[in-house]
Amino acid sequence: MPRDAIKVCIDRILPAGLMLEASKRSIEENPENAGVIRVRPGLGVPARSPMRMALVTGRKWKNGRTLRVSFMGGEPYVRDKVKDFAKGWCEHANLGFEFGSDPDADIRISFAPGEGSWSWIGTESLVIPKNEATMNLGWLTRGTANDEYSRVVLHEFGHAIGCLHEHQNPAASIKWDQQAVYRYYMGPPNNWSKEDVDGNLFDTYARDKTQFTDFDAKSIMIYAIPTEHTTDGYTVSTNSTLSQTDIQFISTAYAFAPKPSTALSVGSPPLKASIGAHGEVDSYEFSVGKRGHYVIETSGRSDVVMTLFAFGAQSEPLAEDDDSGEGTNPRIAARLDRGRYIVRVRHYHPSGKGSYSISIRSEDASGTRGAARKASAKRPARKGSGKARAKAKPGAARKNSTKRRKAL
Ligand SMILES: [Zn+2]
């Protein structure tokens, strides 16, 4: 592969001062973002190393959104090409792009030559000053081939709707020849620093902060990898179209027909359900008529993760659990006030699917509470679980923190 063949986009990292604001705005935009990103002072997300086709789940736009896109410069020919290729995502994601000249647009595209190609990730654009671009397409001209338009525009719009670099997917295990990669990217035309190379190639995103698929070498979100950059001859060709996994992933992240909530009743027999697609999230709604102790748990062989919310307050989980139940099943034991609640269930594994059953019962009914306690006490500590039980109460936002807590 000739040296000038690799023109890649470079990650942009929000300054610490904007990180918390970005998280706040992201949750306002889409409450589901809060299920992933725990906003704590000093813990910015995505930070450089916790970054990777992994979508920063905490940076998703509201599902169904029409994003306004404006151009800051650029000749009509190039703008039209960008419009045509960007729409490739909209066939598969429940998002629309409305191109115009609104200075208040959600995505603002400049064409500054010499600044390369880059885009802020999803809702990060909300905290970028309106007079600044949120995406730059630095080398697209009238003479650029259609394949290159497709590659660059789909890749940068992938970032703009929340996708990260596939080669930094937590599931990737590329055997980089690091010295060769440093030599390549630290030289012209990229002239990156060592930190840029680390941040854009070697660091993988944190498993617990990203929603990701199995590693996909055909993803539009991966850099081309020449054979001399790996120690085992592994190579990735230039991808200029969306892969099947890209399509499957984004159509789940921004589903046209999200699964509706299913009603769950306290004390009813376990309800059978299944996670039928990568990244699918099942949602259940139940009512508590009387204040007391309740246990919500799943059964079956699927390794699922469960999150509890008060109805209408889905930006702040009351509790989350992975493995406190039988086997790898989650179990949340919580003191709940009278009211309505939402439980979300997803698979622990990025490519996991499978069936499970879910139930909720009161622990206050005569005889059952003591029996349940006894059972809990006998249960030995499990892998990856700091506590045998998750406890929570509305308003206090106490969360169970198993080591395997993951993104929604
Ligand atoms: Zn990129």
Boltz pocket constraint, residues with backbone or C-beta under 6 A from the ligand:
constraints:
  - pocket:
      binder: B
      contacts: [[A, 9], [A, 10], [A, 11], [A, 117], [A, 155], [A, 159], [A, 165], [A, 221]]
      max_distance: 6.0
